[in-house]
């Protein structure tokens, strides 16, 4: 006796369910391919504690890195209110308190789950180097205060220390060459080392010091001026030197000290300044610097009626007279003996910026003249090489100080994370799998309905 129509429908529905279900499994398992999900993003925080102000920078990079170095980008910059931390000698705890507002802004940007694994570092530059020479206990108290603030925050605190001048210059060199695409570039879907590139030099004019860093044509003659790095699988050896006390603020302080010492009238005009200064300038704050010294090398009683922007010729002469800085004979870092290896022809980037520009208006003339004398007399650039010097605050939308170079170098010490591997299908295969899954479900439900109807009979 043959099967009834109910039996035939039931068997057909089961067959359809089995076939479509098997097809769905084949599509899911056999047609799937291996894919790698994007790497997690890592974050790092760096405080740049300069002589005149402190800045915070947040950097980010993919966790898998490229040849053991992170592809770092700037995620946030925050200017901390108030002067540099070296100014808090009378109340060191305020140096730590001053960091909190920007630190809170940085932590708001970084996912909370990553706070405890975010490396955080504070580097103090020439302002603290000068304070350390003058009063080492005050410098230690300030570093202890900022360390306590950062240690109590939910980050991976890597320390607060005074950067050596060579480190500041070398990290600045890394920064500018990185943002200009000289160390790494993206091409044909991957990061590669540029085949044709011209590494540029870096000049940094801060408030208390100035640095120069570049790759010399020949060997580095003085090993104390050499810095080596391994970035993106390539090795670099550069010449770098820092001159403490040759920053903008230190030089202008000397000019003011000379002016006050040589004044014999109520109001005088220095050839480097727009406006006059009272003869009763407060000398005590000026002498707080270990490099301030009054001298009679300038005869400021002549040409005291110069108006406008001053006398450029006399201003240059005044600045040249300060280049020996006789007051700093006992401070090796303060003696500007010229670069051991004069820079070769090539591009040089100068990083020089000051927040709150209005307060510096009176000093623009003197600052401009000093930069001219520093480049020509100190670093031995010539009129022929002048066009190769570019003055920049940023390059590629990134601040070109030492902090990015520090973070790039730091990523080499942080373990990379492997990409997460998953099995996935193309969109068309996925849609076909969904169709067969629905067909399987409908066939099973249909078979169940037939079975239920059959039982009731």
C-alpha positions in Angstrom: 0.0 0.0 0.0 1.4 3.4 -1.0 2.2 6.3 1.3 -0.5 8.8 1.9 -0.1 12.4 0.7 0.6 13.5 4.3 3.5 11.1 4.5 4.8 12.3 1.2 4.6 16.0 2.2 6.2 15.2 5.6 9.2 13.4 4.0 9.6 16.1 1.3 9.7 18.9 3.9 12.3 16.9 6.0 14.4 16.5 2.8 14.2 20.2 2.0 15.2 21.0 5.6 18.1 18.6 5.5 19.4 19.8 2.1 19.1 23.5 2.9 20.6 23.1 6.3 23.6 21.2 4.9 24.0 23.9 2.2 24.0 26.6 4.9 26.7 24.7 6.9 28.8 24.4 3.7 28.5 28.1 3.0 29.4 29.0 6.6 32.3 26.6 7.1 33.8 26.0 3.7 33.3 29.4 2.0 34.6 31.3 5.1 37.9 33.1 4.9 40.3 34.3 7.7 40.2 38.0 8.4 42.1 40.1 10.9 40.3 42.7 12.9 41.9 46.1 13.4 44.3 46.3 16.3 43.3 48.0 19.5 44.4 51.6 19.9 47.1 52.4 22.5 47.5 55.8 24.2 50.3 57.6 25.8 50.6 60.9 27.7 53.6 63.2 27.8 54.0 66.4 29.8 56.5 68.9 28.3 57.6 71.0 31.4 59.4 73.9 29.7 61.0 77.0 31.2 58.0 79.3 30.5 55.0 76.9 30.4 54.0 73.3 30.6 52.0 71.4 27.9 50.3 68.0 27.8 50.2 65.8 24.7 48.1 62.7 24.2 49.3 60.3 21.5 47.8 57.2 20.0 48.9 54.3 17.8 47.7 50.8 16.7 48.7 48.2 19.1 50.3 45.9 16.5 53.0 48.5 15.5 55.2 48.5 12.4 58.6 46.8 12.7 58.5 47.2 16.5 57.7 51.0 16.4 54.3 52.5 16.7 52.6 54.6 14.0 51.9 57.5 16.4 49.5 60.4 15.9 48.7 63.3 18.1 45.2 63.0 19.7 45.2 66.0 22.1 47.2 69.0 23.2 46.5 71.0 26.3 48.3 74.1 27.5 48.5 74.2 31.3 47.7 77.5 33.0 50.5 79.3 34.8 54.3 79.4 34.4 56.7 76.6 34.1 57.1 74.2 37.0 60.5 75.7 37.9 58.6 78.8 39.1 57.0 77.0 42.0 60.0 77.0 44.2 58.1 78.7 47.1 55.2 76.2 46.9 56.2 73.0 45.1 52.8 71.4 45.7 51.2 73.9 43.3 53.4 72.5 40.5 51.6 69.2 40.9 48.2 70.8 41.3 48.7 72.8 38.1 48.7 69.5 36.0 45.3 68.2 37.1 43.0 70.1 34.7 44.8 69.0 31.6 45.2 65.5 32.9 41.5 65.3 33.5 40.9 66.4 29.9 43.3 63.7 28.7 41.6 60.9 30.8 38.2 62.0 29.4 39.5 61.3 25.9 41.1 57.9 26.7 38.7 55.0 27.3 38.5 54.3 31.0 39.4 50.6 30.5 42.8 51.7 29.2 43.7 54.3 31.9 45.8 51.9 33.9 47.8 50.8 30.9 48.4 54.3 29.5 52.1 55.2 29.9 52.5 58.8 31.3 55.8 60.7 31.5 56.8 64.2 32.5 60.0 65.6 31.0 61.4 68.9 32.4 63.7 70.8 30.2 66.1 73.8 30.5 64.2 75.7 33.1 64.5 72.8 35.6 68.1 72.2 34.5 69.0 75.7 35.5 67.1 75.4 38.8 68.8 72.1 39.5 72.2 73.8 39.1 71.2 76.7 41.3 69.3 74.8 44.0 69.1 71.1 43.6 66.8 70.6 46.7 64.2 72.9 45.2 64.3 71.0 41.9 63.9 67.7 43.8 60.9 69.0 45.7 59.1 70.1 42.5 59.7 66.8 40.8 58.5 65.0 43.9 55.3 67.1 43.9 54.5 66.4 40.2 55.4 62.8 40.7 52.9 62.5 43.6 50.1 64.0 41.5 50.7 61.7 38.6 51.3 58.6 40.7 47.9 59.2 42.3 46.2 59.3 39.0 44.8 56.2 37.2 47.6 55.9 34.7 50.8 53.9 34.2 53.2 56.6 35.5 56.7 56.2 34.0 58.3 58.9 36.0 59.1 62.7 36.0 62.7 63.7 35.4 64.9 66.5 34.0 65.7 65.7 30.4 69.3 66.1 29.3 69.7 68.7 26.6 71.0 66.1 24.2 67.8 64.0 24.7 65.6 67.0 24.1 67.4 67.8 20.8 67.5 64.2 19.7 63.8 63.6 20.3 63.0 66.8 18.5 65.0 65.5 15.5 62.9 62.3 15.5 59.7 64.3 15.6 60.3 66.6 12.6 61.6 63.8 10.4 58.7 61.6 11.3 56.0 64.2 10.6 57.6 65.0 7.3 57.5 61.4 6.2 61.2 60.8 6.2 61.1 57.8 8.6 58.0 56.1 7.4 55.4 56.5 4.7 52.2 54.8 3.6 52.3 53.4 0.0 50.3 50.8 -1.8 48.3 49.8 1.3 51.3 49.3 3.6 53.8 51.3 5.7 57.3 51.4 4.1 60.7 53.0 4.6 60.9 55.9 2.1 63.4 55.0 -0.7 64.3 58.5 -1.6 64.5 60.8 1.4 66.5 63.7 2.7 66.7 63.7 6.5 66.4 67.3 7.9 68.1 68.9 10.8 66.3 70.2 13.9 66.9 73.5 15.7 65.1 74.3 18.9 65.0 77.7 20.6 63.4 77.5 24.0 63.3 79.9 26.9 66.4 78.7 28.6 68.3 76.6 26.1 68.8 76.0 22.4 69.5 72.6 20.6 70.8 71.5 17.2 70.5 68.0 15.8 71.4 66.6 12.4 73.0 63.7 10.5 76.6 64.8 9.6 78.2 63.9 6.3 81.1 62.3 8.1 81.7 60.4 11.3 80.7 62.0 14.6 83.9 63.3 16.2 82.8 63.7 19.8 80.9 60.6 21.1 79.3 62.6 23.8 77.3 64.4 21.1 76.1 61.2 19.4 72.5 59.8 19.8 71.4 56.5 18.2 68.0 55.1 17.5 66.3 52.2 15.9 63.0 53.2 14.4 60.8 51.1 12.0 63.6 48.6 11.5 66.3 51.2 10.5 69.2 52.5 12.6 70.0 56.2 12.9 73.1 58.0 14.4 72.8 61.8 14.7 74.9 64.6 16.1 73.0 66.6 18.8 74.2 69.3 21.2 72.4 71.5 23.6 73.4 75.0 24.9 72.0 75.8 28.3 71.5 79.5 29.0 71.3 80.4 25.3 67.5 80.3 25.2 65.5 83.4 24.4 64.6 84.3 28.0 68.1 83.9 29.3 69.6 86.1 26.7 67.0 88.9 27.2 67.6 88.7 30.9 71.2 89.4 30.3 70.4 92.4 28.2 68.2 93.8 30.9 70.8 93.2 33.5 73.4 95.1 31.4 70.9 97.9 30.9 70.2 98.3 34.6 73.9 98.1 35.5 74.9 100.8 33.1 72.0 103.2 33.5 72.9 106.6 35.0 69.7 108.4 34.0 66.1 107.8 35.0 65.0 106.4 31.7 67.2 104.8 29.0 66.7 103.1 25.7 68.5 99.9 24.9 69.2 99.5 21.2 67.5 96.1 21.2 64.2 97.2 22.8 61.2 99.1 21.6 60.5 100.9 24.9 62.7 102.3 27.7 63.3 100.8 31.1 63.6 102.4 34.4 67.1 102.5 35.9 65.6 101.0 39.1 65.0 97.6 37.5 64.6 94.9 40.2 68.0 93.2 40.0 67.2 90.5 42.5 64.9 88.4 40.2 67.5 88.8 37.4 70.2 87.4 39.6 68.2 84.3 40.4 69.6 82.8 37.2 73.0 81.2 37.6 74.0 82.8 34.2 73.1 86.4 34.9 76.0 88.7 35.2 76.3 92.5 34.8 79.1 93.7 32.8 80.5 97.0 31.5 81.2 95.6 28.1 78.5 97.8 26.5 78.6 101.5 26.7 74.9 102.1 26.9 75.3 105.8 27.8 75.7 106.5 24.1 72.9 106.7 21.6 70.3 106.6 24.3 67.8 108.6 22.3 67.2 105.9 19.6 63.5 105.6 18.9 61.3 103.1 17.2 62.7 99.6 17.0 66.1 100.6 18.1 69.5 100.5 16.3 69.9 97.1 14.6 73.7 97.5 14.3 74.1 98.3 18.0 71.7 95.5 18.9 73.7 92.9 17.0 76.9 94.2 18.6 75.3 94.0 22.1 74.2 90.4 21.4 77.6 89.4 20.1 79.2 90.7 23.2 77.0 88.4 25.2 78.1 85.3 23.2 81.1 84.6 25.5 78.9 84.8 28.5 81.8 85.4 30.8 79.6 84.9 33.8 79.2 81.2 33.0 82.9 80.2 32.9 82.1 77.8 35.7 79.2 76.3 33.8 80.3 74.2 31.0 76.8 73.9 29.5 76.7 77.7 29.3 79.8 78.1 27.2 78.8 78.4 23.5 82.0 77.2 21.8 80.3 76.7 18.5 79.1 73.5 17.0 81.8 70.8 17.0 80.7 69.8 13.5 79.1 72.7 11.6 75.8 71.7 9.9 76.0 70.7 6.3 73.8 72.1 3.6 70.3 70.9 3.9 66.9 71.7 5.3 66.7 72.7 9.0 63.5 73.3 10.9 63.4 75.7 13.8 60.9 75.1 16.6 60.3 78.4 18.4 56.9 79.4 19.8 55.7 81.2 22.9 52.1 81.2 24.1 50.5 84.5 25.2 52.3 86.5 22.5 51.2 89.9 23.8 53.6 89.8 26.7 56.5 89.4 24.3 55.7 92.3 22.0 58.3 94.6 23.7 61.0 92.0 23.0 60.3 91.2 19.3 63.1 93.3 18.0 65.7 91.9 20.5 64.4 88.3 19.9 64.7 88.6 16.1 68.2 90.0 16.3 69.2 87.3 18.7 68.0 84.6 16.4 70.0 86.2 13.6 73.2 86.3 15.7 72.6 82.8 17.0 72.3 81.2 13.6 75.1 83.2 11.9 77.6 83.6 14.8 76.8 80.6 16.9 75.7 77.8 14.5 77.8 79.2 11.6 75.0 79.3 9.0 75.7 81.6 6.1 73.6 83.7 3.9 73.8 80.9 1.3 72.2 78.4 3.6 69.6 80.8 5.1 66.9 79.8 2.6 67.2 76.2 3.8 66.0 77.2 7.3 62.3 77.0 8.0 60.6 78.4 11.2 57.7 76.3 12.2 55.5 75.7 15.2 53.8 72.7 13.6 54.3 70.4 10.6 51.5 68.3 9.2 49.2 69.6 12.0 51.5 68.2 14.7 53.6 70.1 17.2 57.2 69.6 16.5 58.7 69.6 19.9 60.5 66.7 21.6 57.4 64.9 23.0 56.3 63.0 19.8 59.9 61.8 19.3 60.0 60.6 22.9 56.7 58.7 22.4 57.9 57.1 19.1 61.0 55.9 20.9 59.0 54.7 23.8 56.7 52.5 21.7 59.7 50.3 21.0 59.7 49.3 24.7 56.0 48.5 24.8 55.1 44.9 23.6 53.0 44.7 20.4 49.7 42.9 20.3 48.8 40.4 17.7 45.8 41.1 15.4 42.6 39.2 16.3 41.8 36.5 13.8 38.2 35.7 12.8 36.3 33.6 10.2 34.1 35.6 7.9 32.2 35.5 4.6 31.6 37.9 1.8 28.3 39.7 1.8 26.8 37.6 -1.0 27.8 34.3 0.7 26.4 35.6 3.9 23.1 36.5 2.3 22.8 33.1 0.6 23.5 31.5 4.0 20.6 33.6 5.5 18.2 32.4 2.7 19.1 28.7 3.3 18.7 29.2 7.0 15.2 30.6 6.6 14.3 27.9 4.1 15.5 25.2 6.6 13.4 26.8 9.4 10.3 27.0 7.2 10.7 23.4 6.1 11.1 22.2 9.7 8.0 24.2 10.8 6.1 22.8 7.8 7.0 19.3 8.7 6.0 19.8 12.3 2.6 21.2 11.2 2.0 18.2 8.9 3.0 15.8 11.7 0.6 17.6 14.1 -2.3 17.5 11.5 -1.6 13.8 10.8 -1.7 12.9 14.5 -5.1 14.7 15.0 -6.5 12.5 12.2 
